[in-house]
């Protein structure tokens, strides 16, 4: 973004806006560090967290009436938000949570704010196979659909049927089937698209033992937590794996575990994780990202591409 100078986040914007016909508030100057898993980031000029389609529609109507940029924030688990904050309106979708289960077809439709890990447990307890891999991913369904989240050799593209999106300008719900999303490794057409994910429908396989599936989910979660650091704030994996290599292995081989700048450090447990030791800034983390990219390219002639998305002005 290059709009920070136009929208001064230090202006005394202190009055929340009540959206007509709803109980939803658009709040000014909300700290984004409280809304991201890295626990860094400045202020959102305006922030709203709609709980249903009516509130989301009202939020978009307010956005249309203002000369402001728009940012969408899910669980904040795959984002690095600038210390300078985000100008304009930030819509948090984490409270868009609902479920519609079709027992005959074996499909589950959920709101964009539904935690992906919770959905994995729900499906397993139902005896429906297909999402056991997703238990350790700390994001929402909306974010997972956009980035084609995956683990254990599986990904969203394997079980997604369709997703409903809305354009901030047209404000019409549009259904996109999985084939139209151009899914590739950790990417889709929605990553550089202004449309917001509202809900998603997954095709699963009913008829399996809930006991056996929940045991698989529990094992997947244990495997993930035993290999990855969860004791300090992080954004999950920082870099995409440059196949056939694993990003963490490349970083570890050049001795960057424990490398630290300010309050940010490369994890000793898994080198593809950058941790916030308690006082890190977004700039600290970005400096480590650039340092890792430089050193890995010098040693391996491999360019690491961040999986984490940078939001705001750096």
matplotlib code that plots the C-alpha trace (Angstrom):
import matplotlib.pyplot as plt

x = [0.0, 1.1, -1.7, -0.4, 0.6, -2.9, -4.7, -3.0, -3.5, -2.5, -5.6, -8.0, -10.6, -12.2, -15.9, -17.2, -19.8, -23.0, -24.0, -27.8, -30.1, -27.4, -25.5, -22.2, -19.7, -17.0, -14.3, -11.4, -7.7, -7.8, -4.4, -3.8, -1.1, -4.0, -5.5, -2.5, -0.7, 2.7, 1.4, 2.9, 1.5, 0.2, -3.3, -6.2, -7.6, -11.1, -12.0, -15.2, -15.9, -19.3, -21.0, -23.4, -24.1, -26.3, -23.5, -20.9, -23.2, -23.7, -19.9, -19.3, -22.0, -20.1, -16.9, -18.4, -19.4, -15.9, -12.7, -10.7, -8.8, -10.1, -8.2, -9.6, -8.3, -9.1, -7.5, -4.3, -2.2, -0.4, 0.1, 2.9, 1.2, 3.3, 4.3, 2.7, -0.7, -3.3, -5.1, -8.8, -11.2, -10.1, -12.8, -12.2, -14.0, -13.2, -16.7, -18.4, -19.1, -22.0, -22.4, -24.8, -24.4, -25.9, -26.0, -27.3, -24.6, -21.8, -21.0, -20.3, -20.8, -19.2, -18.7, -15.3, -14.5, -14.8, -11.4, -10.0, -8.8, -12.2, -13.8, -11.3, -12.4, -16.1, -15.7, -13.8, -16.3, -19.0, -17.2, -16.5, -13.1, -11.2, -10.0, -7.8, -4.7, -6.1, -6.1, -2.8, -3.4, -4.1, -6.2, -9.8, -11.6, -11.6, -7.9, -7.4, -9.5, -7.6, -4.1, -4.9, -3.7, -2.3, -0.4, 0.5, 0.4, -3.1, -4.7, -8.0, -8.2, -8.6, -12.0, -13.4, -16.5, -17.2, -16.9, -19.1, -17.3, -18.5, -17.0, -16.7, -17.9, -20.8, -21.8, -23.3, -22.6, -20.9, -20.3, -17.0, -16.4, -13.0, -11.9, -12.3, -9.9, -6.7, -5.3, -1.6, 0.8, -0.3, -2.0, -5.2, -6.7, -8.2, -4.8, -4.6, -8.3, -10.5, -13.3, -14.0, -14.6, -17.9, -18.4, -17.1, -18.5, -16.5, -17.2, -16.2, -16.5, -19.1, -19.3, -16.1, -15.5, -15.5, -13.1, -10.6, -10.8, -10.4, -7.4, -5.8, -6.6, -5.1, -1.9, -1.6, -1.9, 0.7, 3.1, 2.8, 3.1, 6.2, 8.0, 6.9, 7.2, 4.0, 5.3, 5.8, 3.9, 4.6, 2.9, 3.5, 5.7, 7.4, 8.5, 7.0, 8.9, 10.9, 10.3, 12.1, 13.6, 12.1, 12.6, 13.4, 16.1, 17.8, 17.8, 19.0, 21.9, 23.4, 23.3, 20.5, 18.6, 18.7, 19.5, 18.0, 17.2, 15.6, 12.8, 12.5, 14.4, 14.6, 13.2, 15.6, 13.0, 12.0, 14.0, 11.1, 9.5, 10.3, 9.2, 8.3, 10.2, 7.9, 9.0, 9.5, 8.4, 7.3, 10.4, 12.6, 10.8, 11.0, 14.8, 15.2, 13.1, 15.4, 18.5, 17.3, 16.5, 19.9, 21.9, 19.9, 20.2, 24.0, 24.5, 21.9, 21.0, 17.4, 15.0, 12.7, 9.3, 7.4, 4.2, 3.4, 1.6, 2.9, 0.1, 0.7, 3.6, 7.1]
y = [0.0, 3.5, 5.5, 6.0, 9.6, 10.4, 8.9, 10.0, 7.4, 9.9, 12.1, 12.3, 9.9, 8.7, 8.2, 4.8, 4.5, 2.5, 0.8, 1.4, -1.5, -3.5, -3.7, -3.6, -0.8, 0.5, 1.4, 3.9, 3.3, -0.4, -2.0, -4.7, -6.4, -7.8, -9.4, -11.1, -14.3, -12.5, -9.9, -7.0, -4.2, -0.7, 0.7, 0.1, 3.5, 1.9, -1.7, -3.7, -7.3, -8.3, -11.4, -12.1, -11.1, -8.2, -6.6, -7.4, -5.7, -2.7, -2.5, -2.5, 0.1, 2.4, 1.6, 2.7, 6.0, 6.8, 7.7, 5.0, 1.8, -1.6, -4.5, -7.9, -9.7, -13.2, -14.8, -12.8, -16.0, -15.6, -11.8, -9.4, -6.0, -2.9, -1.0, 2.0, 0.4, 0.1, 3.1, 3.0, 0.3, -3.1, -5.8, -8.7, -11.8, -13.9, -13.7, -14.8, -18.3, -20.6, -24.2, -25.9, -29.7, -31.7, -35.3, -36.7, -35.2, -35.3, -31.6, -28.9, -25.2, -22.8, -19.1, -17.6, -17.0, -20.6, -21.8, -24.5, -26.6, -26.7, -27.8, -30.6, -31.9, -31.4, -33.5, -36.3, -36.5, -36.8, -39.7, -37.7, -38.1, -35.4, -32.7, -34.6, -32.8, -29.4, -29.7, -27.9, -24.9, -21.8, -19.9, -19.4, -21.1, -17.8, -17.5, -21.2, -20.9, -17.9, -19.4, -23.1, -24.0, -27.5, -30.0, -33.7, -33.8, -32.5, -29.1, -27.2, -27.8, -31.5, -31.1, -27.7, -27.7, -24.0, -20.7, -17.7, -14.3, -10.7, -7.8, -4.6, -2.5, -4.6, -6.2, -9.2, -12.7, -14.8, -18.6, -19.9, -23.6, -25.1, -25.4, -21.6, -20.7, -21.8, -23.5, -24.1, -24.6, -22.1, -19.8, -19.0, -16.3, -14.8, -13.7, -10.7, -10.1, -7.6, -10.1, -11.3, -14.9, -15.2, -19.0, -22.3, -25.7, -28.9, -32.3, -35.0, -38.8, -40.0, -43.4, -43.7, -44.4, -41.2, -42.9, -43.8, -40.4, -38.4, -40.6, -39.6, -35.9, -36.1, -37.8, -35.1, -32.4, -34.0, -34.5, -30.8, -29.4, -31.6, -30.3, -26.7, -23.9, -22.9, -21.4, -17.9, -15.8, -16.5, -16.5, -20.2, -21.1, -18.0, -19.3, -21.6, -24.8, -24.5, -28.1, -30.4, -28.7, -27.8, -24.1, -24.9, -27.4, -24.8, -22.2, -24.6, -25.8, -22.3, -21.9, -19.4, -21.1, -18.6, -15.7, -12.6, -9.0, -6.9, -8.9, -11.4, -14.7, -17.7, -20.7, -23.2, -25.9, -25.2, -22.8, -21.8, -20.0, -16.5, -15.9, -12.8, -12.9, -10.3, -6.9, -7.6, -5.1, -5.8, -4.2, -6.6, -9.6, -8.2, -7.7, -11.3, -12.4, -10.4, -11.7, -15.3, -14.8, -13.3, -16.0, -18.9, -17.5, -17.0, -20.6, -22.6, -20.4, -20.8, -17.8, -18.2, -16.7, -15.7, -17.5, -14.8, -11.8, -8.3, -5.7, -2.0, 0.2, -1.1]
z = [0.0, -0.6, 1.0, 4.5, 3.8, 2.5, 5.5, 8.6, 11.3, 14.0, 13.4, 16.3, 14.9, 18.1, 17.5, 16.5, 13.7, 14.3, 11.1, 10.4, 11.2, 13.0, 16.3, 14.4, 15.1, 12.9, 15.4, 15.0, 15.7, 16.6, 17.5, 15.0, 17.1, 19.1, 16.0, 14.4, 15.5, 15.3, 17.8, 15.8, 13.7, 14.1, 14.2, 11.8, 10.9, 11.0, 12.0, 11.8, 12.6, 11.1, 12.3, 9.4, 5.9, 6.9, 8.9, 6.2, 3.6, 5.8, 6.3, 2.6, 2.0, 4.6, 2.8, -0.5, 0.9, 2.0, 0.1, 1.8, 0.9, 2.1, 3.8, 4.8, 7.9, 8.9, 11.9, 11.2, 11.3, 8.0, 8.0, 8.8, 9.4, 9.2, 12.4, 10.6, 10.6, 7.9, 6.5, 5.6, 6.6, 7.8, 7.8, 10.2, 9.1, 12.1, 13.5, 10.2, 11.7, 10.8, 9.6, 7.2, 7.0, 4.2, 5.5, 2.3, 0.1, 2.6, 2.4, 5.0, 4.2, 6.7, 7.1, 6.2, 9.9, 10.9, 12.3, 9.9, 12.8, 14.4, 11.2, 11.0, 14.4, 13.5, 10.4, 12.1, 15.0, 12.3, 10.8, 7.6, 6.0, 4.2, 6.6, 9.1, 7.7, 8.6, 12.4, 13.0, 10.6, 12.8, 10.3, 9.1, 6.3, 4.3, 4.5, 3.7, 0.6, -0.6, -0.1, -0.8, 2.7, 3.1, 5.2, 5.2, 1.4, 1.1, 0.6, 0.3, -3.4, -2.7, -0.9, -1.8, -3.9, -4.2, -2.4, -2.2, -2.7, -2.8, -4.6, -2.4, -5.3, -6.7, -3.4, -5.1, -3.9, -6.6, -6.5, -7.7, -8.2, -7.3, -11.0, -11.5, -8.6, -10.5, -7.5, -7.3, -4.4, -1.7, -4.2, -6.1, -8.2, -5.1, -3.7, -5.9, -6.1, -4.3, -3.7, -0.2, 0.7, 2.5, 2.8, 1.5, 0.8, 1.3, -0.1, 2.4, 2.6, 5.2, 6.7, 8.5, 12.2, 14.2, 16.7, 14.0, 12.4, 15.6, 16.4, 13.1, 13.7, 17.2, 15.8, 13.1, 15.7, 17.9, 15.0, 14.1, 17.6, 18.3, 15.3, 15.2, 17.9, 19.5, 22.7, 21.2, 18.7, 15.0, 11.6, 11.0, 8.1, 6.7, 3.3, 0.8, 0.2, -3.0, -4.2, -4.0, -1.0, 2.4, 3.3, 6.9, 5.9, 3.6, 6.4, 9.0, 6.9, 6.7, 10.5, 10.9, 13.7, 16.6, 14.3, 16.0, 15.2, 17.9, 19.4, 16.5, 16.3, 14.0, 15.9, 17.2, 16.7, 13.1, 11.0, 8.8, 11.8, 13.0, 16.6, 18.5, 21.8, 23.3, 21.9, 18.2, 15.6, 12.1, 10.8, 12.9, 11.3, 7.8, 8.2, 9.2, 6.2, 3.8, 5.5, 5.2, 1.5, 0.8, 2.6, 1.1, -2.4, -1.9, -0.6, -2.6, -5.6, -4.5, -4.1, -1.1, -1.6, 1.6, 2.4, 4.9, 3.4, 4.1, 4.8, 5.0, 4.1, 4.8]

ax = plt.figure().add_subplot(projection="3d")
ax.plot(x, y, z, "-o")
ax.set_aspect("equal")
plt.show()
